Amino acid sequence: MTDSSQTASERLFSYEFMVLLLAATFGFCNIAIFYGFETYLARLGIEPAWRGWLLGAEPVAAFCLRPFLSVLITPRNALPLVRAALVGMGLALCAYQFARGIGPILAVRLFHGVSFVFLVSAVTALLAQAIPKALAGRAFGYFSLSSLVPYALMPPLAEWLLPRLGREDRVYAVCSLLALPGLALLAPLGKRLEQRAKAGLANAGRPTWADVRHTLALPPVRLVLVANLCLFMSTTLVFFFIKPFAMGLGLADPGFFFTVSTGASMAVRVLAGPYFDRLPKETVLVGALVCLAACMLGFAATLGQTRLLLLAGVYGLCLGVAMPLMSAVMFGCSPPGMRGTNLNLMLFMMDTAYVFGPVAGGAILAGGAGYPALFVLSCVFAAGAGLLVVPLVAASRRKRGKPLASGGC
C-alpha cells in the first residue's frame, strides 16, 4: 500500500478534520458532565457498594468492545456509525431522568458507554484518513484538546444549570441538545469523504485478521502499544487517587490540581503544537516520559500544597507533550491502511489502564503502603513507557530523511 497521505494536501484544518474534532468534543462533553454522578446516585438512595459499579459500567463497555471495533470499523462504515452514536448518546442523556433503580441505571450506563465507544472509535477511523502524515504531531495535539476542553467547560455549565433545572438528570437531558450541531455538521461529510476515496486518498477496506496479525508483529507497533498502556497506568493512578492525597495535605479544593494540570496541558498543546512535527518525535517523547517519571517521584516526596500545585503544572506539561506524540509516533509507525485500527488499539490500552489502574492503586493503599508507594509505582510505569520508546529513537535516526512507503518508524 502507498502512503496516501503523502499525496494529499498538507492542509491540517480541513472541513473533515474540524468536524471530526467537534464530534469528538461533543462525546467528551457528555462524559465530563458526570463529574458529580456519585453524588447524584447518593441522592437517589443507591447503596455505596453499587455506586462504583454504576460509575464503572461505562468504561467497562469500552474495554469489552474496543478490540473488536478496532477491526470492524473502517472509513467505509465509520460515518454512519458516528451519526448513530451521536443519536445514541443523546438518547442516553435523556434516559437518565427515567432510570431510578440499580437495574435501569445500569442499563442506561451500559448503553451510554456503548454509544460513546462507537463514537470515539469511528471518529478515530475517519481521523486516520484526514490527517496529513507530515502534520501528525500537531494534529493529535489539537485533537487531544477535544478530551480536555469539555472538562474545563462542562462542570461550570452544569453547576450553572443545576439550580435552574433542579436535578442532575435534567441537566443531562438538556446537554443532549449538543448532539444536534454535530449531526448537522456531519451532513456534508459523506460526499467529501467519498471524493477523497475516489481520488485514492483513503484506504477504506476492512483489514483482515491476517492484516492485524501482521501489523502487531511489527516491533515498533508492539512497543508503542505497550508504552501507551504504561503511560495510562501511570496517569490513572494519579487521576483516581490524587484527591484524597491532596486533601490529606490540606488543599481545600482538590479539583484545583486538575485545573492547574489541565491548563498547563492545554497551553503546551496549543503553543508548542507546531513544533511537534519539526522536532524528532520519538526523542521528545522519551524526554517527556522521563520528566513525567521524575514528576511522580516528586509527588511521592511532596508534603505541602504549594509544591503539589507546582508539580501539577509540570505533570500537565509532560502529558501535554507525551500523549499527542505517542499517537503521532503510532501513526508514523503504522502501515497506512492500519492506522485507524492501531489508533483504536491504543485507545484499548487506555481502557485497560482505566479498568486495572484503580485496582492496583487500591491494593497498594489497602496493604498499608501509602501514597508514596503508589506514586513510586506511577514512576515505574512512566519510566517503563520511556524505555519502550528508546529503541524507536535509534530507528528514527537511521531512517530520518528516507521515504517510507509502507509505514514504520
Beta strands, then each sheet from edge to edge (+ up, - down):
end
